[in-house]
């Protein structure tokens, strides 16, 4: 079982309605992506004593589920929306839109995920070195 249950997603996070039968597929991919982003396992998250950090991770997973539901699971594989486009001369049309902002590739990760995770210390991009005290790596340890 994942970190997020269907009940948590639908009643606590109150995300866009996803069929309960489809939820495990969205949840598994979203959880894998978020845990990969923060370089942690589900067991690592459950071992963190801070409830606010656990909640932030759960909400980030829910946000990613919603993103996959909105844009399709092909975003997880290709990092962009599926569908074709065409170019005629200087005009390029992708996915039914000619504006550059609307036709650009979508990120694999929902923008809201960063909002939930940025204050947790889990997105620390640095590499710990020998002799660096563990409290520098993350305030939750």
N, C-alpha and C positions, 0 to 999 in steps of 0.2 A: 504494500500500500504506500502511496506517495505522501508527501508532506501536506498536500491539499486534498481535501475530500470534496465531493460534489456538494455536500451540505454547506461547507465553509465557503465555497465559491458562490453558490446561489444565495445563501442567507446572510453571511457576514460580509463578504466582498461585494455582493449584489451585482455580479457581472452580467454581461449580455446573456440571454437565455441560450444555453447549449443543451442539447438533448442528453439525458443521463446516460444513454447507451453510447453516445459519442464521446462523452467526457474523458474516459480513461485514455483514449488515443491522443486527445489534445493535451491532457495533463502530463502524460509520459514525455512527450516531446518538449513541452514547455519546461518541465522540471529538469530534464537533461540539459537543456540550453542554459538555464539560469545557474544551475550548479556548476556547469562548465565555465561560465562567465566568472564566477567567484572562486573557482578552483576549490570547491568543497564537496563533500558527500552529504547525503541526507543524514547519516549518522553524526557527522560533524555539526550540522545545523541543530540537530536535536540535543547535542551535548552542550551547546552554547547556553549559558544560564540566563542570559538577557532575553526576556520575553519580547521586548521591543525589536530586537534583531530578528528573532524567529518570525514575528509578525511581518516585518518588512520583507523577509524572504518569501513568505507565503503570499503576500500581496503582489510581489514582483512576479511570482509564478502565475497568479491569477491574471495579472495584467498581460502576461505573455499568452495565456490561454485565450483571452479576449482578442488579442491581436491576430492569433492564428485563426480564430473563428471569423473575424472580420475579413482578413485578406487571404485566407486559405493556407493549408499546411504546406503548399508548394513554396511559400516564403521560407520555411525552415530548410528546405532542400536547396533551393536556387538562390535564396537571398533577394528575391524579387518576385513580382507578380508574373504569373504566366500570361500567355497571350501574345499575339503578334502585333506587328506594326509595319509601317512602310515609309519609304522616303521617295519623294518626287521632287527633284531639283533641290531647292534649299529648304523645303518644308518636310518635316518629319512628324509622323503621327504614331504614337505608341499607346496601346490599350485604350483607344478611343479619345485621346486627349492630345492636343498639340502644344500645350504649354510645357516648358522644360521642368517646372516644379512638379507638375502632376504626372508627367510621364517618366520621371527618373526612377531608377531602381529603388525598391523599398529595402530598408535594413531588415536583417534577419531578426533583430531584437527590437522589441517595442520601445519607443522613446520613454514611456512611463516607467519602465523597469529601472532606469537609471535614477529616476526621482525617488523611488522606494529604497534603492540600495546605496545611494551616495553618502548618506549620513551614518551608515552602519560600520564603515571601515573595511567592508568586504571587497571593495573595488580597488584596494590599494595596489597600484601598478608596480611598485618597487620589488626588488628582490632582496630578501633578508640575507645578511652576510654573517660570517663567523664572528661571534662576539657581540652581535646586536641583541640587546635584551628583548625577550618575547613581547613585553608590553608595547614596544614600538611597532610590532607587526599588526596589532589590532587591540583596541581597548577592551574587548570582550573576553580576552583570554585570561 
